[in-house]
Amino acid sequence: MRLRRTVQAALSACTTLVAAAGLVTAGTGTAQAAAPLPSRVFAPYFESWTGQSPATLAAQSGAKYLTMAFLQAATKGSCTPYWNGDTSKPVSSSTFGADIAAIRANGGDVIPSFGGYTADNTGTELADSCTDVNQIAAAYENLITTYDIGRIDLDIEDNSLTNTAGIDRRNKAIKTVQDWAAANGRTVRFSYTLPTTTGGLAASGLAVLKNAVGNNARIDVVNMMTFDYYDGATHDMAADTQTSAQGLYNQLAELYPSKTPAQLWGSIGITEMVGIDDYGAAETFTVANATTVYNWAVSKGINTLSFWALQRDNGGCPGKGGDDSCSGISQNTWDFSQLFAPFTSGSTVTNDFSVAVNPGSATVTAGSSTSAAIVTAVAAGSAQSVSLSVSGAPAGVTATVTPGSVTAGGSATLAIATTSAVAPGRYPLTITGSAASGTHTTTYALTVTGTAPSTGLVNGDLEAGSPAPWTCQSGGGVVSTPVHAGSYALRAAPGAIQTGECSQIVTLQPNTSYTLSGWVQGDYAYVGVTGGATASTWTNSSGWTKLSVPFTTSSSGTVTVYLHGWYGQGTVYGDDFSIA
């Protein structure tokens, strides 16, 4: 995927593969062929570098099939692929073998993916790195026999789209592998994952497919990344998915004139980026968008429905774009996975619905009001009556839903009123939809500002003894030691898949210059602002060190102030924050 950050910390080894797993040893080309994937499959991308278990997340999310990202050479010029280019993670049964066996035992499978933005941008995508077609083919065959794989994905972006020699080698290797598979009683399918415009593939992506046709390499699925358009426009991501796919359909019809319409649609895949993508809020894929895309994908009979990435399918960082560990929108964990899961052929589809709130957050001054739209949609089957309610409002906040019941596909209004006495802070409100098929919830993030001075933070010295209105990722909060001054300080707790960020929203004068200051302690201690301004600085320090960050607000005047560490590094502390 585009702009993926490669997080190497905290990678963990998988357990030894047992004989009953059904996997085979590399080189046994005559072993029993892998079972084919369903004709329709939902297979979200799994970030292999996080140290998490793909089998565990597959079971938790309900995503039986996973696209495993990524395989690449460790260094440019090498012909040996490793998971994430990490030489401690070779293609072997000891790496992900037990996880793959568990996924299959649960009725699913995996699609290993080569490439990705980092590999394509550093020359470590296998066909860019290796100049020997036979060795590229041998690497594919080794992967196939090691894990008994039935489909390989090739994620080609950035510089790999213009490396004509690499494109030709890759397609020649695909043809070699397909001939080898046929001779050994196997069927191996290949998919190309390519960036797209809202009207179909750009010329560079189309050239990859034209070269495959010229090399007699069969491409079974063309999977478009319907995100990161970077065109400066505000997007309806669901509508753009459909226009992009129609453009690809037209392109494939010219490349493969003998295919029927059903065969053409059946060779198309769609990969969304859930939540806010790398470009920013103008490209936000919502739960409501997912419902639209799901229904469209079923009606068209496309082959693959996917998203980047399974670890992002949660609402842990509202407002933050392009994060590998969260979607940046208010959602429940696994909302997108559970909505897309019935797409896989053979799944039982019963009546179901989705519920979302738009916008997903608001900031109000104590004593004022705001509202949002609660949107429901038919996720599967037919429309049913959905009862709506809201909970979690603190003292001084009144939240109501009108009407209290809608037919799935209908909307309601969330009305919020605050009194001047409500304590400033960030309050998550839970919107619940209940129907005969079950219950779904979504979260609305309400931030109340109060008596904070126009050039200051609330609880900047942490002497309130509690973090509010600061909010922290897991493990963060207020501590009594170490402190810079007074009795309390702020702790941020990084981990393998989080920076430990603690933050609060501050409203300042628009188009005005300020300086954020704070005292920090620890390795990779970052202080900065996002939102209506973007600026940061960091330090490594075993003692208290003052950091200062100049910034200028935009026309909104609202910024998010934060303290965080870095992935897999130690705890960092902050104290006595101020804005002047």
Secondary structure, DSSP 8 states (H G I E B T S, - for coil): -TT-----TT--------GGG----TT-TTS-------SSEE--EEEGGG---HHHHHHHHT--EEEEEEEEESSTT---EEETT-TTSBSSTTTTHHHHHHHHHTT-EEEEEEE-HHHHHHT-SHHHH---HHHHHHHHHHHHHHHT-SEEEEE--GGGGT-HHHHHHHHHHHHHHHHHHHHTT---EEEEEEE-BTTB--HHHHHHHHHHHHTT----EEEEE-----SS----HHHHHHHHHHHHHHHHHHH-TTS-HHHHHTTEEEEEE-EE-SS-TTSEE-HHHHHHHHHHHHHHT-SEEEEE-GGG-S-SSTT--S-TT--SSS--TTHHHHHHGGGSTT-----EEEEEEESSEEEEETT-EEEEEEEEEEEESS--EEEEEEE---TTEEEEEESSEEETT-EEEEEEEE-TTS--EEEEEEEEEEETTEEEEEEEEEEEE-S--TTS-TTTT-TTSS-TT-EESTT-EEESSS-SSSS-EEEE--BTTB---EEEEEE--TT-EEEEEEEEEEEEEEEEEEES--EEEEEEEEEEEEEEEEEE--TT-EEEEEEE--TT---EEEEEEEE-
